[in-house]
């Protein structure tokens, strides 16, 4: 959906159009659920929180004014606050395997075992990130937000989000033993990343 269509739907929903709000729900329900599920322990809690977030959005929508703020960032800020409130009251452990849909019905036992091993490795690598780095990864890749939307959701500058994402991905690569290709390594050397060794013979 293009930005102009989304802006029109937001205005219509703010004016009480239930159909327009339904279309917004259809657009964002899955990304919101994926973000929430990456932060709470049980799928049932993620479903309940997702519904609660959209109730809060519906209540707050009459007060929403764009003013250069992406609607997705505003909505995910509500989601982030709901998750923080939930964590304060439940103190639950994050469960990575609730964060993604896994169509395993047609997979054989070996494929499932390999997938589980990969997911466990990713879960361990995520625990090694800082809280901010982990949240950026969740917002950018689990929920699919742009850097600008993630910045608004977290109350940070867009450049800060990109820096956190850069460092988080570098950390995940190291933890998972994923080598950089030559172009990525050159980019990171140019940015002064000390974890990338200098090219031999470079002057």
Buried (B, 14 or more C-beta within 10 A) or exposed (E): EEEEEBEEBBBBBBEEEEEBBEBBBEBBBEBBBBBBBBBBBEBEBBEBBBBBBBEBBBEEBEEBEEEEBBBBBBBBBBBBEBBEEBBEEEEEEBBBEBBEEEEEEEEEEEEEEEBEEEBEBBBEBBEEBEEBBBBBBBBBBBBBBBBBBBBBBBEBEBEBBBBBBBBBBBBBBEBEEEEBEEEBBEEBBEEEBEEBEEEEEEE
